[in-house]
Amino acid sequence: MPYVITKACIDVKDGSCVDVCPVDCIDTSPDAPMYYIDPDRCIDCNACRHVCPVDAIVSVWELPPDQLEYERINAGFFKR
């Protein structure tokens, strides 16, 4: 999984990341608190990261220790 959306997205749901994703790997649902990146579809293009207004998108390798669970949370959204 190249990129992960972290807790900074919670209750923001700006959607700029969705608009720039060339492979449509970012999604949410009406009842979800944030957007999520599908690890099986993300191509590590970095486009979403540059448009996020709250800097919620980080490389999986740069996840802060207190947000490691967001790798699982993002992937889990697409396993439902």
C-alpha positions in Angstrom: 0.0 0.0 0.0 1.8 3.1 -1.1 -0.4 5.8 0.5 -2.7 5.9 3.5 -5.3 8.5 4.5 -4.9 9.2 8.2 -7.0 10.7 11.0 -6.6 14.3 9.8 -9.3 13.4 7.1 -11.9 12.5 9.7 -15.0 14.7 9.4 -13.3 16.8 6.6 -14.0 14.7 3.5 -12.9 17.4 1.1 -12.7 15.1 -1.9 -9.9 16.9 -3.7 -8.0 13.6 -3.6 -10.7 11.7 -5.5 -10.7 14.3 -8.3 -7.0 13.8 -9.1 -6.7 10.1 -8.6 -6.0 8.5 -12.1 -7.0 5.0 -11.0 -10.1 5.9 -8.9 -8.7 4.1 -5.8 -10.0 6.6 -3.2 -13.5 6.1 -1.9 -15.9 6.7 1.0 -19.5 6.1 1.9 -22.1 8.4 3.3 -21.8 7.0 6.8 -18.0 6.8 6.8 -16.1 9.6 8.6 -13.3 9.9 6.0 -11.9 8.8 2.6 -9.9 5.6 2.2 -7.3 4.4 -0.3 -7.6 1.0 -1.8 -4.2 -0.6 -1.4 -4.8 -3.0 -4.3 -5.5 -0.2 -6.8 -3.2 2.6 -5.7 -0.3 3.1 -8.2 1.8 5.3 -5.9 1.5 8.3 -8.2 1.5 10.8 -5.3 -1.2 13.1 -7.0 -3.6 12.9 -4.0 -1.0 13.8 -1.5 -0.4 17.2 -3.1 -4.0 18.3 -3.1 -5.1 17.2 0.4 -6.0 20.4 2.3 -5.3 18.8 5.7 -2.1 16.8 4.8 -3.9 13.5 5.7 -2.3 11.4 3.0 1.1 9.9 3.8 3.2 7.1 2.5 2.8 3.9 4.4 6.5 4.1 5.2 6.0 7.5 6.8 3.1 6.7 9.0 3.6 8.2 12.5 3.7 5.5 15.2 0.3 6.8 16.6 -1.4 6.3 13.3 -0.1 2.9 12.2 -3.7 1.5 12.5 -4.7 3.6 9.5 -3.0 1.2 7.1 -5.4 -1.5 8.3 -8.4 0.9 8.4 -7.9 2.0 4.8 -7.5 -1.6 3.5 -10.4 -2.8 5.7 -12.8 -0.3 4.1 -12.5 -2.2 0.8 -12.8 -5.7 2.3 -16.4 -5.1 3.4 
